[in-house]
Amino acid sequence: MRLTTKGRFAVTAMLDLAMRDANGPVTLAGISERQGISLSYLEQLFGKLRRAELVESVRGPGGGYCLARLVEDITVADIIIAVDEPLDATQCGGHENCHDNHRCMTHDLWTDLNKTIFAYLANVTLASLVDKQRAKETAVVQDRRRMAAVQDGAAPAL
């Protein structure tokens, strides 16, 4: 499977946006800084995401990007398709010319894998990724508090 940087960055940027969307438009400069993705690359990706109606741009002071749909209605597959990311495990791109211009013996295997991957990504919503990320952040904060309490002698070590 060739899931390149483009697809990974698009999903990461959309997750960053989804986590901050309730506070108003999110700037690409902010996403760039937080995620370490070049601003010019984000501009290209968000142009595609806007054309796919996954995000909306807000102009002017305090402007940026907002989700164009409910976070529950955007899937990882939607994002990857929007940025033209190929999800293809075949060597031939589905043209069935992978072995000396003929269909290879394992073509159906890779085609079935493509379908399975796409079905999985179509069932992963941006909302579920936000929930998982927030749960991780909460766990990290709780661990830090527990460690501080142990160091202060206020709580027993586990």
N, C-alpha and C positions, 0 to 999 in steps of 0.2 A: 504494500500500500504506500502511496506517495502522498502523505499528508505533509505538506511543506510548511515552512515558516509562515506563509501567508495565512493559511487556515488557523494555525496555532495562535498567531498574533491577533487575528480577527476575533477568535473566541475569547482570548484573554482581554482584549479591549472592550468587548461587549459585556463581559462579566464585570469589569471595572466600572463601566457606565451603569450597569444595572444596580450595582451596589450603592451608587451615589445618586441615582436618578430622582429619588424622592425629594432631594434637596434642590432641585432645579437643574438647568442645563449644566453639562459637564464639558469642560474644555479639553480639546485634544492635547494641548500643552500639559495639562494635569495628568492625563492618561500616560502621555509620553514620559513624563518625569517618574511617575509611580511604577510603570511597568518596564521602563528601559527600552521602549520602542521608538524609533525615530519619528519625529513629527511629520516629515514629508511622507513616510510610509503610511502612517495613520491617516493622513489626508487622502491618499489613494484608496485605502481600505474603506474609509467612511463615505467616500463618493459612491462606491459600489453598494455599501450597506444602505445608503439613502435611496439609491435607485431601486433597490429591492424592497423599499418601504419598511425596513427594520428600525431605522433611526430617522429623526427629524432634526434639521438644523434650526437654531434660534440665533438670529443676527443681533448685533448691537451690544452695548455694555451688558455684561452679565450673560452673554450668549454662550452658545456651545451646542451640545447635542443632547437629545432626550430619546428615549425609546419611543418608537412609533406604534408599538403594540404593547399589550400587557406582557409582563415578564413571563407569565405562565404560558403565553401563546407563541413564544419564540423558542425554537429548538436549535441545538448545535448543528443539525443538518441544514436548517434554514440559513444559518450564518455561513457555513462552508460553501453552500451552493451560491450564496450571494456574492462571494468573493472569487467565484469561478475556480474553486479548488477541486482538482480531480480526486475522486475516491475510487481508485482503480488498482486492484492487485494484479491484474493481468499485465503481461509484457506488451500486449498488442493494442492496448486501449480499447478493447472490445471489438476490434476489427477482424479477429479470428485469423490473423496472418502471422502468428507468433513463432512458427517453426517452419522456416524456409517457405514463407508465404502461404502456409497452411495452418490449420487449427492444431494447436498442440494437444497432447493427450490429457493435460491437466487443466485445460481451459475452463471446463465446467466447475472444477474445484475453486478456481480463483473468482469466477463469476458469482458463485454462491457465497464466497467470502465477502465480496463487494456488497451483495444484498444484505448479508447479516450485519456488516458494519454500518451500512446506511440505516437499517431498521433500528439498530441500537442508538445511533446518533439522533434519529428522528424521535426517539422516546426520551431523550435527555433534554429537559427544558432549562432555560436560563434561570428560572426560579429555583430549580433543584440545585443548580450550581451555586447560586447565591446562598441558599440555606446551608449547604455543606461548608462554604467558605466562612459564613458567620459562625457556624458551630465550631470550626477550627479556631477562629479568632477568640471565641469565648473560652475555649479550653486552654489556649495559651495564656490568656489573662488570669484564669483561675490557677494555672500552674505557677505563674509568677507570684501571685499572692500567697499561695501555699508555701513556696520556697522562701519568700520574705518572712512569713510568719515563723517558719522553722528556724531561720537564721536569727530571728529576734527572740527565740525561745518561747513564743506564744502558742505554738502548736507542736504536737508530736510529729516526728518524721514518720512517713509511711513505709 
